Amino acid sequence: MSFAATFCTSKIARTISENAPNAFMHGPTFMGNPMACAVALASIQLLLKNNWQENIKRIEKHLTQKLSILSSHPAVKEVRVLGAIGVIEMKEPVDMASITQEFVNQGIWMRPFGKMVYTMPPYIISDDELSKLTTAIITTIKQVYEK
């Protein structure tokens, strides 16, 4: 369920809201949608109920330890991790067809972008699932770039 918010200064907000609707009309697709709001509230409650900060630290540690093996791969420019986001930046743009197929063969779904292979696993991912994810990323990059 999509949910969005628009942040701006008070001056911009007044400009948008105090003028004719078609002049600066702006808002997300699901603006004020009751179902989207309920989903967002449930998501926030789930996040706060679980120890999300510790989960992010756990994920960050795992991504850093496991993905760093790719730092020395000749096709990899850089590996970086920030919180629960892991990025493998390739030296050249990713061959979407071959790498996506290999990710599927490994049992995961990844959506590389440009030169980036990145993951943003959910904060509730288990250690076993996280291991499967990082193993599949490493295996895929090695297989696709060592052919």
N, C-alpha and C positions, 0 to 999 in steps of 0.2 A: 504494500500500500504506500503510495507516494505521499509525502508530506513535506512541505516547504515553509520557510519563513523568509521574510525580507527584512534586512536590517539596514537602517540608514539614520542619518542625523535628524534631529527634530525639524530643522529647516527644510530638509528634503521631504520629510513626511507631511509637513504642512503644505508644501507646494503640490504634492500629489493629491492630498485630500481636500484642499480648499479651492481647487480649480475645476473646470468643466471635466467630466469623466473621460472624455476622449483625448484630452490634452496630455495628461501624464498617467493614464490608467495603467496600473501595474499590480500584479499579484500572481501568486503561484496557482497552478492548475487546480489544486485541491484546497484552496484557501477557504477555511471555515468549514470544510466538509466534516460532519459529525463522526463518520466512521474513521476518517483519517486521524481526527483528534483522539478518538478512543484508542486506536492502535498506537499512536504516539504516547499517550498516557500509560498504557499497559507496558510499552517498551521501556519507558523511563522507570516505572515501578520495578520491572524485572531487573534493570540495570542497577538500581539502588539496593534492591534486596540481596543481590549477589555481590561479592567482594570484587567489583570490577577493576579497581586499581591494582589489586594483587594479581588478577587474571591478566591484565595488560603487562605487568612486570614478568609474569611467567611466560607469556607469549613472546615478549621482546627477548628474553634470555634464550629461549629455544631458537627463535629465528636467527639471532646473532650467532649462536654456537653452530647451528647446522648450515646455514646459508653461506657462512664465511669460507667454507671449503671451495666455493666457486670463485673466490677472489683471485686465485691464481690461474683460472681457466683462460686460455688465450683469446677466447671470443668475448670475455666479460671485461667491461671497462671498470665497473665498480659495484660493490655490494654494500647496501646501507639499510639500516633498520632504525626506525623511530617508533617507540611504543609498539603497537600491534600491526605495524606496516613494515613489510619487507620488500625491498626493491633490488632486482638484479638488472643493472643497466648494461646492455650489450654494446659492443663497439659499432655494430652495424644494425640497421633496422631488422626487426624480427620477421622471419618468414612465417607469416600467420598460418598458412595452410598446413605446413609440416609440423610446426610446434604445437598448434592447437590439437591436431590429430594425435600427436604423441602424448599430450596431457590426457586426452580422453582414454588412450590406451593404458595409461597409468592409473586411471580411475579417478581423476580429478578434473575439475573445470576451471580453467584459467583464461583470462582475457588480456593478453599482452597488448601494449600500446606503443607504437613507434619502436623505440629501442628498449623499452621497459618491459620486464616481466615482474609483476608485482602481486603481492597477496595482502589482503586485509581480512584475516580470519575473524569470525565472530568471537566476542569476548568469552563465550561459554564453550569454546572448542575444547575437547578433551585432549590430554597428552597423547593418546594413541592416534587420534585424528590429526593432530598437529604433526606428529611424526610421519604419518602417511603423506600428508601434504608436502612437507619439506623433502622427504625422500623422493617423492614423485617429481618435484621441481628439479632437484639435483640430477636425477636420472634422466629426465627429459632433456635438460640443457646439454648434458654430456652426450646423449645419443644423437640429438639433432645437430650439434656442432662438431661432432667427431666422425661424421659420415664421409 
